[in-house]
Amino acid sequence: MPAVANPILNFLRQQIEQEIREHGPIPFSRYMELCLYDSEFGYYSRNAAQFGKAGDFYTSSDVHAVFGRLLARQFEEMWRAMGSPARINLVEFGPGRGLFAQDVLDWSEKKFPDFFHALLYSLVERSPALRQRIAATLSRHIECDRARVVGVYPAGGPVSNVIVFANEFFDALPVEILSERGSLRIALENGHLVETWARPSPAELEFLDRYSVHPEDSKRLEVCLAAQQAMDRIAASIERGFFIAIDYGYTREEQLAGRHRGTLKAIRQHSISANPYEAPGEQDITADVNFTALAAVCAKHGLRIHKLITQAQFLMGIGEANQFADAFEECRLPQERAKGTLQLKHLVTPAGMGESFHVLVGYRGVAQETAKSLSGLSFGRKQTPDKNVLKT
Ligand SMILES: C[S@@+](CC[C@H](N)C(=O)[O-])C[C@H]1O[C@@H](n2cnc3c(N)ncnc32)[C@H](O)[C@@H]1O
């Protein structure tokens, strides 16, 4: 059967071709930017159907509300570590549909009323369609001024008493791709998108020198300058507080050992495609996060960085004290408990998301001993070797 042309896909494709005709070959990051965030036809701009089991991918909050509930517990502990200020700003970058925020807000209201009373939850979401969706999901909290949703984090000076959180945000930011042949450009040849290579920019070369390795043996590497810029703004905005990023990614040390090269993926209906050019705007494009590079930006701004830990260590640390009761609150039947156990396992076991996802925590204005004793940062400290995220 002949393929039925998707008018949306065609329109974005034409727009990309037009830009190449007008300006010449475009950097890969520009191509990725248009595919994901073109204001009308970008993958994230059009609708919210890409998330969840029925969509293209799922994230931790799709697995079970316990992810947000455990983080609520950790945020409340951080708030206390800051001396329980009358106002605590929780800022989430790239919240998607707002499921995580909903779990955090609802659980805080129920379990941590003092923290909830002090809380102002800001969701910074670039996609207008997702912002609309969030506004509907969180309407009750928005009406009470407990939450607000914005497209860009409001400019202003550094904020005191703030917790900045990002789950799977940095992996969705546009990357450059480098190989021995140079920096990737997308050109147009006989109506086809083709790859060409340009001389790498000084910024790209500096990134490789400091935070990554140089490409060899026809392998590709990603350089995420957009993530560096986002991290720069976030770190500068924290006068006193914490930064927590959860994502799949790697350190430079791991790259030096030969791993995590060429991590770019296109994802559609839960399957990974090797071809990011196949259906512009119809598939997600993502790359693993370089935690060494993000940590270096935090350190440049004077944030103290905790050693990189796995999602398993982080969640186990938060949940072990009450044996993960947060996962079983509504379970009445044994089958419900069994289902909850399986979902929890998916978040913490190596076969699920426990080992591939890592947690980067930075902080400022909080004593190191206090930060290190937070439950999420204390699990199995003696048993696990340090992953030195800042070693370059
Ligand atoms: C992979 S999704 C993750 C969604 C959510 N955090 C979760 O775990 O389900 C990445 C999200 O980041 C958003 N995003 C990308 N760039 C952004 C930016 N510069 N500012 C705010 N949000 C952004 C995307 O629109 C998308 O909602």
Ligand as a Chemical Component Dictionary entry (heavy atoms), coordinates in Angstrom:
data_LIG
# 
_chem_comp.id                   LIG 
_chem_comp.type                 NON-POLYMER 
_chem_comp.pdbx_formal_charge   0 
_chem_comp.three_letter_code    LIG 
# 
loop_
_chem_comp_atom.comp_id 
_chem_comp_atom.atom_id 
_chem_comp_atom.alt_atom_id 
_chem_comp_atom.type_symbol 
_chem_comp_atom.charge 
_chem_comp_atom.model_Cartn_x 
_chem_comp_atom.model_Cartn_y 
_chem_comp_atom.model_Cartn_z 
_chem_comp_atom.pdbx_ordinal 
LIG C1  C1  C 0  11.313 14.358 27.557 1  
LIG S1  S1  S 1  10.160 15.569 28.038 2  
LIG C2  C2  C 0  10.122 15.282 29.786 3  
LIG C3  C3  C 0  8.831  15.652 30.441 4  
LIG C4  C4  C 0  8.707  15.444 31.942 5  
LIG N1  N1  N 0  9.777  16.061 32.688 6  
LIG C5  C5  C 0  8.602  13.979 32.313 7  
LIG O1  O1  O 0  9.483  13.475 32.989 8  
LIG O2  O2  O -1 7.623  13.361 31.902 9  
LIG C6  C6  C 0  11.059 17.093 27.872 10 
LIG C7  C7  C 0  10.225 18.310 28.132 11 
LIG O3  O3  O 0  11.075 19.475 28.155 12 
LIG C8  C8  C 0  10.392 20.545 27.489 13 
LIG N2  N2  N 0  11.390 21.564 27.093 14 
LIG C9  C9  C 0  12.360 21.478 26.164 15 
LIG N3  N3  N 0  13.087 22.602 26.087 16 
LIG C10 C10 C 0  12.594 23.433 27.030 17 
LIG C11 C11 C 0  12.951 24.744 27.480 18 
LIG N4  N4  N 0  13.950 25.415 26.928 19 
LIG N5  N5  N 0  12.229 25.287 28.484 20 
LIG C12 C12 C 0  11.205 24.596 29.047 21 
LIG N6  N6  N 0  10.818 23.361 28.667 22 
LIG C13 C13 C 0  11.505 22.775 27.675 23 
LIG C14 C14 C 0  9.707  19.821 26.345 24 
LIG O4  O4  O 0  8.698  20.587 25.736 25 
LIG C15 C15 C 0  9.182  18.580 27.066 26 
LIG O5  O5  O 0  7.964  18.818 27.690 27 
# 
loop_
_chem_comp_bond.comp_id 
_chem_comp_bond.atom_id_1 
_chem_comp_bond.atom_id_2 
_chem_comp_bond.value_order 
_chem_comp_bond.pdbx_ordinal 
LIG C1  S1  SING 1  
LIG S1  C2  SING 2  
LIG S1  C6  SING 3  
LIG C2  C3  SING 4  
LIG C3  C4  SING 5  
LIG C4  N1  SING 6  
LIG C4  C5  SING 7  
LIG C5  O1  DOUB 8  
LIG C5  O2  SING 9  
LIG C6  C7  SING 10 
LIG C7  O3  SING 11 
LIG C7  C15 SING 12 
LIG O3  C8  SING 13 
LIG C8  N2  SING 14 
LIG C8  C14 SING 15 
LIG N2  C9  SING 16 
LIG N2  C13 SING 17 
LIG C9  N3  DOUB 18 
LIG N3  C10 SING 19 
LIG C10 C11 SING 20 
LIG C10 C13 DOUB 21 
LIG C11 N4  SING 22 
LIG C11 N5  DOUB 23 
LIG N5  C12 SING 24 
LIG C12 N6  DOUB 25 
LIG N6  C13 SING 26 
LIG C14 O4  SING 27 
LIG C14 C15 SING 28 
LIG C15 O5  SING 29 
# 
